[in-house]
Amino acid sequence: MYYLIFSCFLALVFGAVSFRRYSKKSCLYLTIAVALFWFVVNYCWALPALAFWRFHDPWIEFFFTSVMGLGVYYASRSIESDNLGYRQKGMLYDNVVIGKYELKHKFLLCCRWMPLGISIIAFCVMALMTMPIFHSSTYQKMLSVEVVSDSVFKHDISPVPVEKMRVGDDSLAMKFASDKLGEHSGLGSRCEIGDMTLQMLSGEFTVDNGVKLKFDNDLVWVAPLEHSSFWKWFANGITPGYVLVDAADLMRRYLVTNLNGKPLSIKYAKQCYWATDLERHIRVNGYINKGLSKLNFEIDNHGNPYWVVPVYQPTVGFSGDNIVEVLTVDAQNGDIKSYPASKIPDWIDRIQPQKIVDIQINDWGKYVNGWINSWWSKYDVKVATPGMSLVQSEGRSYWYTGVQSSGRDNGTNGFMLVDTKTKTAKYYQVPETTEVGNVYSFSGGFNESEARKIAQDSPFASAAKYSADWPVLYNVRNVPTYFMTMKGKSGNIVGYCFLAVSNRQALGCGTTKKEAEQAYLEKLRRLTQDIVKDGQVFKQVKNYVVKAITCEGRIYYLLFDNLSGKEFYASSEFFPELKWTKAGDKVKVEYGDSPSLSVPLDYFDNVDFSY
């Protein structure tokens, strides 16, 4: 209804500007056509936010309507003059008329140009209200950033067991999800996988064939089944569920069409049409004048599918977007619930869109010393490195990006973590040089693009021409560390790589995550003379009796007597005695007593073995 009213308003503006008494019918028909045109554009395609005082879309349509009206007016006037025989002196007729009704027609001409003038003035005023030259301080303070040293990182981001580190990106998760969908030929012909969303999940529920899934702050990729075409939507109306892929083990994937014994039916989605189109459904149900950010598909802790939609409001003219509330839309029945940005349900993983956070990080660094400094001397100006990734820790999620000085291509001064719920931000400064065990090996940092190049140039990857996925940040033994998945030419996973954020020499690769971690830790020990400690825990030096030992490649896994619930692992490349160790041997080991159930060994000595 609101789009119809707005379209009629634009049509009236067009009619008032283009009207000529000698062509009333033509003007009427054109006015009706303009109303239908804008209604189709707004309701069926653009779905703009209708708020003149906050968003520029209505003003753009108002401007173009005024231009179209003036164009039709002058075109019809020229044709009318030609028809009256004034081909060589097209303005003579108007001069005669204006001479007779000079004051009246000057006023009418001013009225015809008034809508265009209003739109231009409005754009100029809003531009002045938006331009950073007048509001650089406001832009700079939109993101409140706490500046800390990189040593604080170990307290903010907890270590993650290597088996829980996520592998691949959304494209790889999409590939595994599509393979799962392809196993069901009936669904594969009518549905396709929607956009993948990475979220942290805690809870348990039962899916198809009675399979019980249980998650404890585990990362998963989720995506709805979308209609593959308009005709598939027209014929079926709904899709039967969603796909779920474990982010740490992509082979653990599920096509969920039945939840807790009840069939699923996704009715509202991005690739639906008319009333069931997701954004249109939100707009016509009370959110016609608000800014809608990215529409994310998520599931709650019981597996129920929802769309999570952050609502933003410009705070500086047409810019300075800020999240003010969050909508959840039940994907099955379309029920919409609104929450203040500070009181969202626990299962919602993030509400701060990547685009808004990226803009505000750059504004924080760019305008630190005002607008003139941002383009003139550029003193202390910082910018975010290209690309952002998600970092998870103890049920919280953060946007991560490197931060570098303006004009610095690959190096970084530090990195930024922004809470995806609260927008709390911390900038971790990486020192230019740091003495670690008399080894000066930390010289600032490098960005994610450079990290990928370093990984791809490693002996492990270069010969086979493996490619590295976008790095993900983790806390590995108190060291901020990039973790990357290596892909072969076919796009399949062929290995993994760990790389210290501030030391390009601290690199470890392997065909398994544990093998790569072991190689990385050994490299760290060599570079820092074995003073690197484990996570947020203390080093343990103990004697044990081997209960069991097994081998996968070069990685050996051990269980010790009188120590249940934990396995230990190490590489024979660093500890050759592992190859000759057997159950019953007495060993001396050193390790970090972390909460992980799988613990890497920092030292291994078989007391019973001698060369």
Secondary structure, 3 states (H helix, E strand, C coil): CHHHHHHHHHHHHHHHHHCCHHHHHHHHHHHHHHHHHHHHHHHHHHCCCCCCCCCCHHHHHHHHHHHHHHHHHHHHHHHHHHHCCCCCCCCHHHHHHHHHCHHHHHHHHHHHHHHHHHHHHHHHHHHHHHCHHHHHHHHHCCCCEEEEEHHHHHHHCCCCCHHHCCCCCHHHHHHHHHHHHHCCHHHHCCEEECCCEEEEEEEEEECHHHCEEEEEEEEEEEEEEEECCHHHHHHHCCECCEEEEECCCCCCEEEECEECCEECCECCECCCCHHHEHHHHHHCCCCCCCEECCCEEEECCCCCEEEEEEEEEEEECCEEEEEEEEEEEECCCCCEEEEECCCCCCCCCCCCCHHHHHHHHHHHHHCCCCHHHHHCCCCCCEEECCCCEEEEECCEEEEEEEEEECCCCCEECEEEEEECCCCCEEEEECCCCEEECCEEEECCEECHHHHHHHHHCCHHHHCCCCEECCCEEEEECCEEEEEEEEECCCCCEEEEEEEECCEEEEEEEECCHHHHHHHHHHHHHHHHCCCCCCCCCCEEEEEEEEEEEEEECCEEEEEECCEEEEEEEEECCCCHHHHHCCCCCEEEEEEECCCCCEEEEEEEEECCCCC
